[in-house]
Amino acid sequence: MACDQYFTKCRYCGHQILMTMNQQNHTWVPCDPELYRFTPSGGPMTYVTGEGDVIRGHKDRDGKYFGYRSHRRSCIKWQEKGL
C-alpha cells in the first residue's frame, strides 16, 4: 500500500523534494525525488520506502529494497543551518 506523498521545494536550497508520510509516527519526511536501491544495514543513509517505512541502510545497486533518500542528508544549506 502506497503512503501519502507530494512534491514541493526545499525551503533552504530550493530543490524539488518529495514529502513522504512516515507510517511509524505519521510525520512528513523530506526526500530527494530519485528512487534508490538499497540494502538495510543500519548504516549511514536513511531511506523511506513507498509504503512510508523509514529504514537505515546503504546504497546497493543489487539491493532488494527501493526507497527515497532523506533530503536532510543531501541538502548543504540544511546542514549549514545545523537542523
C-alpha positions in Angstrom: 0.0 0.0 0.0 1.5 3.4 -1.0 1.7 6.2 1.5 0.8 9.8 1.2 3.3 11.9 -0.9 3.5 15.2 -2.6 6.2 17.3 -4.3 7.3 20.7 -3.1 10.5 22.8 -2.9 13.1 22.8 -0.1 12.8 26.0 1.9 16.6 26.1 2.3 18.1 25.2 -1.1 15.1 25.4 -3.5 15.5 21.9 -5.0 12.4 19.9 -5.7 11.7 17.4 -2.9 9.2 14.6 -2.3 7.4 14.9 1.1 6.6 11.3 2.2 4.5 10.3 5.2 6.4 8.3 7.8 4.0 5.5 8.7 5.6 4.8 12.1 4.9 8.2 13.7 2.8 10.0 11.0 5.2 12.8 10.3 6.3 14.2 6.9 9.9 13.3 5.8 11.5 15.4 3.1 13.1 13.1 0.5 15.2 13.5 -2.7 12.8 12.5 -5.5 15.2 9.9 -7.0 14.4 6.3 -6.2 17.4 4.2 -4.9 18.0 0.5 -4.5 19.4 -0.2 -1.0 20.2 -2.9 1.5 19.0 -2.5 5.1 22.1 -2.5 7.3 21.6 0.1 10.0 24.2 2.1 8.0 24.7 5.6 7.1 21.7 6.6 4.9 18.1 6.9 5.8 15.6 5.7 3.2 11.9 6.0 3.1 10.1 3.2 1.2 7.0 3.7 -1.0 5.0 2.3 2.0 6.3 5.0 4.3 8.7 2.8 6.3 11.9 4.5 7.4 14.9 2.2 7.1 18.7 2.9 7.6 20.9 1.2 5.1 23.4 1.6 2.3 23.0 2.2 -1.4 23.3 -1.1 -3.3 22.6 -1.5 -7.0 21.7 -5.2 -6.4 19.6 -4.4 -3.3 16.1 -5.8 -3.0 14.6 -2.7 -1.4 13.7 0.6 -3.1 13.4 3.9 -1.3 13.9 7.6 -1.3 16.9 9.2 0.4 16.3 11.7 3.2 16.8 15.2 1.8 18.3 16.3 5.1 21.4 14.3 4.3 21.9 15.8 0.8 20.9 19.5 1.4 24.1 21.5 2.0 22.1 24.6 3.2 20.1 22.4 5.7 23.4 21.1 7.1 24.8 24.6 7.3 21.9 25.7 9.5 22.5 22.7 11.8 19.0 21.3 11.6 
